[in-house]
Amino acid sequence: MKKAVFFDMNETLLNLSVLKTEFDKHFDDVFVLKYWFTKLLHSSTVMGTMDTYKNFGELADVALENLFFETNTHLSSEVKTEILGAFKKLPAYNDVIPAVKKLREHNIRVIAVSNSSLEMIKEQLTNAGIIDYFDSYYSVDDVKKYKPFKDIYISVAEKEGLQLKDIVMVATHDWDLFGAKKVGLTTAYIKRKKEIYHPFYLQADLKSDDLNDLMEQIITMKSN
């Protein structure tokens, strides 16, 4: 049996619906939230490639300013605060609490691993009402390198005293799982979005569109 599950947070555990509502106030475009989030992730990847680091909040701020600039839309400080503040108040998907409870019942550690700052992770888990179900949580601020670079997966494993073969990484982002699998973690894909799993990335070991089903698969797995 696996000893720990690392969870990505944004879109994997937390529903971006609240954030979408904020964007919908200013844009008549169903893809604008995805575009902003993609710009944010792109900049984090570029920064990592160049061995340069700014925290996720700073990159989110710049991506938002750029989005409004590109669309000739005025961005006041109040609107910026409202949109970025909503990022802290994302609700958990309905299947999250039952799923993580299953892991804890089998003495499998539940650990959040996010690109967000440690303070942001704590706020998000608290506001979503799920922080008490997590044994620990880690930010890439510790290693100053975003996912999917290998640093954070290895660092968290070491801090938790775990061997890589005893860990499963759960995410709805194929690029996150690509990074995790590349360093030796077992990977589990939760399908939250209507998009294909990138065929050129290492494929996930487990896949499901239901988190409870995915946890059942993890519980029955043996370590390599």
Phi, psi and chi 1 to 4 in degrees:
 res  aa     phi    psi   chi1   chi2   chi3   chi4
   1 MET       -  144.5 -176.3 -178.4  -69.9      -
   2 LYS   -69.6  153.3  -61.4  -64.8 -177.4  178.5
   3 LYS  -100.2  -21.6  -65.0 -179.0  179.3  178.3
   4 ALA  -153.2  151.6      -      -      -      -
   5 VAL  -123.5  124.1  174.5      -      -      -
   6 PHE   -90.7  130.4  -68.8  177.1      -      -
   7 PHE  -113.5  128.5  -76.9   96.3      -      -
   8 ASP   -68.9  160.3  169.4   59.9      -      -
   9 MET  -109.9  -64.0  -71.7  179.2   54.5      -
  10 ASN   -66.7  120.7  -61.9  -46.3      -      -
  11 GLU    80.3  -25.8  -71.2 -168.0  -67.1      -
  12 THR   -83.0  -54.3  -61.7      -      -      -
  13 LEU  -100.4  -33.6  -62.7  175.5      -      -
  14 LEU  -108.4  130.4  -54.4  179.0      -      -
  15 ASN   -82.1  129.5 -168.3  -32.7      -      -
  16 LEU   -81.4   12.6  -61.5 -171.3      -      -
  17 SER   -58.1  -40.3   56.9      -      -      -
  18 VAL   -63.6  -41.0  171.9      -      -      -
  19 LEU   -66.4  -39.3 -160.6   53.4      -      -
  20 LYS   -61.0  -40.0 -176.7  179.7 -175.5  -54.7
  21 THR   -58.9  -39.6  -60.7      -      -      -
  22 GLU   -66.7  -43.1  -70.3  -60.6  -37.6      -
  23 PHE   -66.1  -35.6  -83.9   98.0      -      -
  24 ASP   -65.1  -20.1  -73.7  -13.6      -      -
  25 LYS   -69.6  -22.5  -67.4  177.6 -177.3  177.6
  26 HIS  -119.4  -15.2  -51.6  -79.3      -      -
  27 PHE  -135.8  138.3  -59.1   95.3      -      -
  28 ASP  -101.3   68.4 -176.6   20.8      -      -
  29 ASP  -154.4  116.5 -175.2  -19.3      -      -
  30 VAL   -67.9  -17.3  -64.5      -      -      -
  31 PHE  -101.1    3.4  -66.2  108.2      -      -
  32 VAL   -66.5  -38.7   70.0      -      -      -
  33 LEU   -63.2  -45.0  170.5   58.0      -      -
  34 LYS   -62.9  -39.1 -173.8  171.2 -175.3  176.8
  35 TYR   -63.0  -45.3  178.6   61.6      -      -
  36 TRP   -62.3  -45.3  168.9   74.3      -      -
  37 PHE   -65.9  -36.5 -160.6   53.1      -      -
  38 THR   -65.6  -41.2  -60.2      -      -      -
  39 LYS   -62.2  -40.2  -72.6  179.0   73.9   68.9
  40 LEU   -62.3  -47.9  170.9   54.9      -      -
  41 LEU   -67.8  -35.2  -65.9  172.6      -      -
  42 HIS   -62.0  -44.7  177.6  -99.3      -      -
  43 SER   -66.7  -35.4   62.8      -      -      -
  44 SER   -66.4  -35.4   70.4      -      -      -
  45 THR   -69.6  -43.3  -56.8      -      -      -
  46 VAL   -62.1  -44.6  172.1      -      -      -
  47 MET   -60.9  -41.7  -63.5  -74.6  -81.6      -
  48 GLY   -65.5  -40.4      -      -      -      -
  49 THR   -61.3  -34.6  -58.3      -      -      -
  50 MET   -93.2   11.3  -58.6  -51.4  -65.2      -
  51 ASP    52.9   43.7  -69.9  -40.6      -      -
  52 THR  -126.3  148.3  -54.3      -      -      -
  53 TYR  -139.9  132.5 -172.0   77.1      -      -
  54 LYS  -133.4  148.8  -65.9  -70.9 -176.8 -178.8
  55 ASN   -71.5  163.5   72.6   48.8      -      -
  56 PHE   -59.7  -35.4 -147.6   48.6      -      -
  57 GLY   -62.8  -41.0      -      -      -      -
  58 GLU   -65.0  -41.6  -67.6  175.1  -71.8      -
  59 LEU   -68.5  -36.3  -63.0 -174.2      -      -
  60 ALA   -63.8  -39.7      -      -      -      -
  61 ASP   -61.0  -48.9 -169.7  -60.1      -      -
  62 VAL   -64.3  -42.2  171.0      -      -      -
  63 ALA   -62.2  -37.4      -      -      -      -
  64 LEU   -68.3  -44.9 -171.1   64.5      -      -
  65 GLU   -59.7  -41.8  -71.4 -175.4   -6.7      -
  66 ASN   -65.6  -40.5 -157.6    3.1      -      -
  67 LEU   -59.7  -48.2  170.7   64.1      -      -
  68 PHE   -66.7  -37.5  -86.6   72.6      -      -
  69 PHE   -63.6  -45.5  179.9   77.5      -      -
  70 GLU   -61.6  -31.6  -73.3  179.3   34.2      -
  71 THR   -99.7   10.3   54.8      -      -      -
  72 ASN    54.3   39.7  -64.9  -48.7      -      -
  73 THR  -110.8  133.3  -51.9      -      -      -
  74 HIS   -70.6  132.4  175.7   63.6      -      -
  75 LEU  -116.9  104.4  176.5   61.6      -      -
  76 SER   -83.5  163.5   66.2      -      -      -
  77 SER   -64.0  -31.8   57.4      -      -      -
  78 GLU   -68.0  -43.1  -69.0   78.8   13.3      -
  79 VAL   -66.1  -42.0  168.7      -      -      -
  80 LYS   -59.4  -43.9 -177.6 -170.2  -71.3 -172.3
  81 THR   -63.0  -40.5  -61.6      -      -      -
  82 GLU   -63.7  -45.5  -74.0  176.5    4.8      -
  83 ILE   -69.2  -50.8  -67.3  175.9      -      -
  84 LEU   -68.6  -29.1  -63.7  179.5      -      -
  85 GLY   -67.1  -32.9      -      -      -      -
  86 ALA   -65.5  -26.3      -      -      -      -
  87 PHE   -62.0  -24.4 -150.3   22.7      -      -
  88 LYS   -85.9  -10.1  -58.2  175.4 -177.6  178.5
  89 LYS  -117.7   27.8  -57.8  172.2 -176.0  177.1
  90 LEU   -70.4  134.2  -55.9  176.9      -      -
  91 PRO   -78.1  152.7   30.3  -36.0      -      -
  92 ALA   -77.8  146.4      -      -      -      -
  93 TYR   -61.8  153.4  -76.1  101.9      -      -
  94 ASN   -62.0  -25.3  -67.6  -27.5      -      -
  95 ASP   -88.6   -0.4   56.9    4.1      -      -
  96 VAL   -69.9  -53.6  170.1      -      -      -
  97 ILE   -62.1  -48.7  -69.5  178.9      -      -
  98 PRO   -58.8  -36.0  -22.4   33.2      -      -
  99 ALA   -68.6  -47.3      -      -      -      -
 100 VAL   -72.0  -27.9  -65.2      -      -      -
 101 LYS   -60.8  -39.5  -85.4 -175.8  173.8  179.7
 102 LYS   -60.0  -42.0  -73.3 -177.2  179.5 -179.8
 103 LEU   -64.0  -45.9  -64.5  179.1      -      -
 104 ARG   -64.2  -34.1  -66.1  173.0   67.5   87.9
 105 GLU   -64.0  -23.2  -71.9  168.8    0.2      -
 106 HIS  -105.4   18.6  -72.9   81.6      -      -
 107 ASN    57.0   34.9  -64.2  -46.0      -      -
 108 ILE   -99.3  125.7  -62.7  174.1      -      -
 109 ARG   -66.2  140.6  -85.6 -179.9  -95.1  176.2
 110 VAL  -112.4  115.4  179.5      -      -      -
 111 ILE  -132.7  128.7  -59.6  166.4      -      -
 112 ALA   -91.8  135.6      -      -      -      -
 113 VAL  -132.4  113.1 -179.1      -      -      -
 114 SER  -134.7  156.7  175.6      -      -      -
 115 ASN   -74.4  -16.1  -83.2  -19.8      -      -
 116 SER   -72.0  164.4  -62.7      -      -      -
 117 SER   -69.0  161.5   67.9      -      -      -
 118 LEU   -60.7  -40.9 -157.8   62.8      -      -
 119 GLU   -63.0  -41.9  179.3 -177.3   -2.4      -
 120 MET   -65.1  -43.2  176.7   71.0  141.6      -
 121 ILE   -58.4  -46.6  -64.2  170.6      -      -
 122 LYS   -60.6  -43.9 -176.0  176.9 -179.0  179.8
 123 GLU   -63.3  -44.4  -76.8 -171.0   80.0      -
 124 GLN   -64.2  -47.0  -73.0 -175.2  -53.2      -
 125 LEU   -63.9  -38.3  -69.1  174.0      -      -
 126 THR   -67.8  -49.7  -59.7      -      -      -
 127 ASN   -64.8  -28.6  -68.9  -24.8      -      -
 128 ALA   -82.6   -8.0      -      -      -      -
 129 GLY    74.7   27.0      -      -      -      -
 130 ILE  -124.9    4.7   57.0  175.6      -      -
 131 ILE   -62.3  -32.0 -166.6  165.4      -      -
 132 ASP   -70.9  -10.8  -68.8  -21.7      -      -
 133 TYR   -93.1   -0.7  -63.5   98.0      -      -
 134 PHE  -107.8  135.2  -77.4   76.8      -      -
 135 ASP   -75.4  -32.9  -64.4  -69.2      -      -
 136 SER  -166.6  168.8   49.8      -      -      -
 137 TYR  -148.4  148.1   49.2   88.6      -      -
 138 TYR  -136.5  145.5  -66.4   87.3      -      -
 139 SER  -112.6  150.6  164.8      -      -      -
 140 VAL   -66.5  -10.9  -65.6      -      -      -
 141 ASP   -56.3  -28.9  -76.8   -8.6      -      -
 142 ASP   -61.8  -34.8  -70.3  -16.5      -      -
 143 VAL  -113.1   -8.4  -63.9      -      -      -
 144 LYS    55.6   43.3  -66.4 -171.2  165.7   32.7
 145 LYS  -155.4  124.4 -158.9  101.6  169.4 -174.5
 146 TYR   -74.8  158.3  -70.6  101.4      -      -
 147 LYS   -63.9  143.9  -64.3 -173.5  -68.7  179.1
 148 PRO   -96.2   17.1   36.3  -36.7      -      -
 149 PHE   -60.9  149.3  -68.3   95.4      -      -
 150 LYS   -67.8  -22.7   63.9 -178.9 -179.7  180.0
 151 ASP   -52.7  -48.1  -50.8   60.4      -      -
 152 ILE   -70.0  -37.9 -172.1   61.7      -      -
 153 TYR   -62.3  -44.6  -50.6  107.0      -      -
 154 ILE   -68.8  -42.6  -66.0  172.3      -      -
 155 SER   -61.2  -46.0  174.2      -      -      -
 156 VAL   -65.8  -40.7  174.8      -      -      -
 157 ALA   -58.7  -44.8      -      -      -      -
 158 GLU   -64.6  -43.6  -70.0  175.8  -12.6      -
 159 LYS   -66.5  -30.0  -71.6  179.6  178.2  177.6
 160 GLU   -89.5   -2.1  -70.1  -73.3  -30.8      -
 161 GLY    66.5   36.6      -      -      -      -
 162 LEU  -112.3  148.5  -66.2  163.8      -      -
 163 GLN   -86.5  146.2  -65.5 -175.7   51.9      -
 164 LEU   -57.4  -34.7  -62.3  174.9      -      -
 165 LYS   -68.3  -14.5   67.5 -178.7 -179.4   64.2
 166 ASP   -95.7    6.9  -67.2  -33.5      -      -
 167 ILE  -117.5  142.2  -54.7  165.8      -      -
 168 VAL  -116.5  132.3 -179.6      -      -      -
 169 MET  -100.5  125.6  177.9   77.9 -149.2      -
 170 VAL  -110.8  129.2  174.9      -      -      -
 171 ALA  -158.7  160.7      -      -      -      -
 172 THR   -99.9    0.2 -167.9      -      -      -
 173 HIS  -102.9  117.9  -55.9  -66.5      -      -
 174 ASP   -62.7  -32.3   49.3   10.0      -      -
 175 TRP   -68.4  -33.4   49.8  -93.9      -      -
 176 ASP   -66.5  -46.0 -167.3  -10.0      -      -
 177 LEU   -67.6  -32.6  -62.1  179.1      -      -
 178 PHE   -59.0  -47.9 -169.9    3.5      -      -
 179 GLY   -63.4  -42.4      -      -      -      -
 180 ALA   -65.9  -43.5      -      -      -      -
 181 LYS   -68.6  -32.7 -169.4  165.5 -176.0  178.0
 182 LYS   -61.5  -30.2 -164.9   77.7  172.7  176.1
 183 VAL   -94.7   -3.1  -60.6      -      -      -
 184 GLY   114.3    4.9      -      -      -      -
 185 LEU   -81.7  150.6  -87.1   63.5      -      -
 186 THR   -74.6  145.0  -60.3      -      -      -
 187 THR  -124.5  146.1   53.6      -      -      -
 188 ALA  -135.2  122.8      -      -      -      -
 189 TYR  -100.2  122.4  176.6   66.4      -      -
 190 ILE  -103.1  117.9  174.7   67.3      -      -
 191 LYS   -80.2  105.9 -172.8  174.1  178.6   60.1
 192 ARG  -107.9  -17.7  -63.1  -66.7 -162.7 -165.9
 193 LYS  -126.4  158.2  -56.9  169.6  -69.9 -179.8
 194 LYS   -87.2   87.0 -173.8  178.9  179.9 -179.7
 195 GLU  -160.1  156.6   62.4 -179.2   34.2      -
 196 ILE   -81.7  151.3   65.2  169.6      -      -
 197 TYR   -75.3  126.7 -163.7  104.4      -      -
 198 HIS   -56.3  121.4 -159.4  -61.1      -      -
 199 PRO   -69.2  -16.3   25.4  -35.6      -      -
 200 PHE   -95.6   -1.7  -62.7  151.4      -      -
 201 TYR   -91.1  156.9  -63.9  171.6      -      -
 202 LEU   -59.9  131.5  -67.6  176.6      -      -
 203 GLN   -78.5  149.9  -63.2  -61.1  -65.5      -
 204 ALA   -68.1  148.6      -      -      -      -
 205 ASP   -72.4  -33.5  -61.0  -67.5      -      -
 206 LEU  -130.4  147.4  -53.5  171.9      -      -
 207 LYS  -143.9  143.6  -67.9 -175.5  179.7 -177.6
 208 SER  -166.6  159.3 -179.9      -      -      -
 209 ASP  -102.6   10.0   57.7    5.0      -      -
 210 ASP  -131.7  123.3  178.3   79.8      -      -
 211 LEU   -66.6  -34.0 -160.8   61.0      -      -
 212 ASN   -64.5  -41.9  -74.6  -72.4      -      -
 213 ASP   -63.0  -40.9  172.2   62.6      -      -
 214 LEU   -63.5  -39.4 -153.9   54.0      -      -
 215 MET   -66.6  -36.8  -63.9  -52.6  100.9      -
 216 GLU   -61.7  -41.6  -68.9  -73.6   -2.3      -
 217 GLN   -62.8  -40.7  -66.4 -177.5   54.3      -
 218 ILE   -66.2  -43.1  -69.3  170.7      -      -
 219 ILE   -60.4  -34.5  -70.9  166.5      -      -
 220 THR   -86.4   -4.5   59.5      -      -      -
 221 MET   -76.4  148.9  -74.4 -168.6   81.6      -
 222 LYS  -102.7  152.2  -66.4 -178.8  178.5  179.4
 223 SER   -68.8  149.0  -64.1      -      -      -
 224 ASN   -64.7      -  -62.1  -33.0      -      -
